[in-house]
Structures are given as C-alpha cells and as structure tokens.
Amino acid sequence: MALSTYSSVYPIDAPGTHTAARAIPRILSIAGSDPSGGAGIQADLKSIAALGGYGMAAITALTAQNTVGVTAVHVPPAHFLRQQLDAISADITIDAVKIGMLGDAAVIDQVRDWLEEVRPAVVILDPVMVATSGDRLLRESAGKALRSLLPLADLVTPNLPELAMLLGEPEAADWGSALDQGKRLAAEYGNTVLVKGGHLSGTECPDALVNTTGLLSRDVVEVTGPRVLTMNSHGTGCSLSSALATVQARTGDWEASLREVKLWLQGALTASEELRVGQGIGPVDHFHHLRRASSPGAFAATLWKAAVPELESIYGLRFIQQLQSGELPERDFAYYLAQDAIYLNGYSRVLARAGALAPTEEEQLFWAKASQQCLEVESELHRSWLSTREASTETGPVTKSYVDHLLATSASGSYAVVLAAILPCYWLYAEVGRQLHAAYMDAGAPADHAYADWLTTYADEDFAAATRKAINLTDAAAAAASDVERVAMMDAFTQSCRYETAFFDAPRLFA
C-alpha cells in the first residue's frame, strides 16, 4: 500500500488550555532603543517574551536607525538611567539582567554601581560596540569603563570583532583562534565567555561556552549547528543574549540554556525571510515557534509525516499481510500476543507516569484510565486467547528494547516527551487495525477467517476516540513546550515508531 499521500483518519482538534507548570522569570534589559524594532530593547523584549519570560527595560540610549544603518545616537543623562534602575529594583524581584548598548562612560559607571548594590542572580553582558551595519555604538573613550563591568558579569557574549576589541587584539580569523581569545578573556576576568562563530564562514556555525576557572563541566562546552544563510541578522546578538538570560533564569544550567536558545535562534533566522522588514539587513523572526506551535494540529502533522514511512514498512511485513489474509501461522500469532501482553504490562506503567506528570485533572484521569485498561481489558483478551494455546512467556528482545525505551523516557522526560513516546502505540496501532478491519470487511467478513474475532476488535470506537484524544493532548503539550522539548519529542516519537515496526516483525524472527 502506497502511503505517500496517505492521511490519518484521526483528525486533530483545537488544542485545549494545556500549559506547562513553570515559574515565569523576570528579566531586565539595560540597553539602547532601536525604533525599527529589530535590535536593542525592542529585540530584547521580544526574545524574553518568546522564551517565556516577563520583560522589563531600562533605556540607556536612543538611536535613529533602521535596517540600513544608524544615523544618530542620543544618550540621556546618566542619572536618569539610575532612576529607572532604582525604580525597578525597589519594587520587582529581578531574576536575570541582560546588559546591551551603554553609550558612554557615565552610563557604564551608573550600571556598575547599581549592579554592585543590587547583585542580581544572573548577569549577562553583551558588549555592544558596533552595530551589524558597521556603525559604532560605543564611544571610544568608554572602552576602559566597559571592561570594568566584565568582572560583574556571569556571562559575556561578544561577537568576534568585540572579543578582539576587548582584548586589544586583531579579530580572530578562524574558530581555533576565536576559542583561544575566549579563554584569555575568561581567564582575565574570571567569568564565562560565549564565543560565537557567526562571523566566520562555513556550513557550520559553532558557539562555545569558555571558562577556565572550573565553573563549567569542562573548560570549553561547544554547541554546533547549521549556518543559516540569510541577510536578516539585525539584532541577532541582542536577541541571543536576552534569550539566554531568560532561559538561564529558569534552568540554572549554561549548557542547557545555550542548547535551547541556539535551536530557537536558528528557527528565528530561518523564518526571518517571511517578515519582509526593511531594505537592508532585516531582523530575525522572534515568534516563529509560537506561530507554528499555536496552529492546531501543526506538531501532530509533523509527527504524522514522520510516522508514514514506518506505516509503509509495517504494511509490507509478512506478519501483517498474512494476518490480513488469515494465513498467518498460529505459532506466530501466539508469539505476538504473548509479547503484546508483556509489553502492555510495561506500557501501563508509562501511562501511569504520564498521568502523574499531567498538568490538569482531565489529563490525569485520561492517562490513569488508559493505564488501567491496559491491565484489565487489553491484557485480559490476550490472556484468554493464550490460555488455550502454547506460547512462550519469556520477554523477547524487541519487547524488552521497546519497554526499556518507554520506561527510560518516562523516568527522565518531560510530560510532553513522555506523550510523544506513548503516542505511536495508539496512532500506528489504530491505523494498522483500521486497515486490517477494512480489508476483512471488504472481503465479505468471511466467518472461516482464522483471526475473524481478533480483526473485529479493531473496529472499537472507544479505542478510536482514545487515539484522537492522545493525539490532541500530545499536540497541545508540544504547543506549550520549548524548542528543546519538541526536538526530544520528535526523537522519542520516531524511536517508538521504529519499535512498533520491529514489534510486528518480531514473530518472523523469534517465534
């Protein structure tokens, strides 16, 4: 059966009100304003909101700029910036601070004094000196003052020209040289430096956390990814640093934060062409993932696309073809049912775990009921059939691997990832069952079919409804998940799909 244009009969409903239980980090950006919206405070607030934070802003400078360049910079009195900072910190607990464009030495002095007084838990310094367009945003006389801020920052995020300027060295021409410069800067100021490979050439775009004082698991933590070929990089550094502040306030783990933010920024760069903003270097699309995730069924449709090749493989298996025709040896079917009963015992525990992680009472009840049905209904049918036939009760290798995968996922994965691992046993099983039942009915529902009783159970509407519910809950969980979680969801789902195929093929190998 060709499935290249095959569509699931299990439609996706609009996602419900599922939200992940998660504290909302309060992030303060201290930076300049970009009236075109692509960089500075505007990009920071978009990034903070996109990554699930509550954004606040103390404005250090006003610029006249667009995607083509900067035409003017106005730095308000430094004491007024201090008034902004004091007003915020006197009233609101700040979980993380991102510092961007500062303008001049007087502004830097006010920020330094405030940091020493307030001592925020997380401080990220993006030493903005030159705009993407090449225009200078920090007065040359302020360079020494900016360096005085570095010891107060937990993370410094210069681009390669800025890294070289902070060290007073030529700009690094390759990744190895860039890492060496990052190590020297980290050693000099005792903090962590994010070395960014965006200014280099090549198909890969590496980033690395560098710290020589043992604050990381190793001196250099490198995270690579594909280079996105686009002209729309306006505000990339601002967006990255403010996003990192937001995620770090939630995770407390620099490597995990970088991995999550890097995926998000890759998507923002990839989707930037759709914005069509300006005639020069355009901005990134900060909310690309929210638009994608908020579309009902969007993630489930992606999962379905990944499942189709496995379904094609399943329909080509001897076991399925012989089960449909009734020619399947009873020994093979008995092995399949015996392994399915063993599998369901483990699967019920994973369903129970999903219920324990579920954020709403409705979802808790759904997964708890599903777990109970595995033991009381599904397994009972198998035991009844097997009680009159000989079948091995030993756990087969495929069954063990599949159950181990599910249990490992349920032990370490988030609610969304656990649902993705669970889903193929609903969705693929329901699709295969529907096809087998339809073929049986098309053949006139012959009474002498060896597996007639079994094939008729596939028409159960309750299981079809449960499958639709499982799909929609998974889709809603994906909408509330982070980019990193969605990657993990896809991995868990595709792995379970492969195990579904192997499970149907196991009787041929081990019966």
Order of alpha helices (4+ residues) and beta strands (2+ residues): beta-alpha-beta-beta-alpha-beta-alpha-beta-alpha-beta-alpha-alpha-beta-beta-beta-alpha-alpha-alpha-alpha-alpha-alpha-alpha-alpha-alpha-alpha-alpha-alpha-alpha
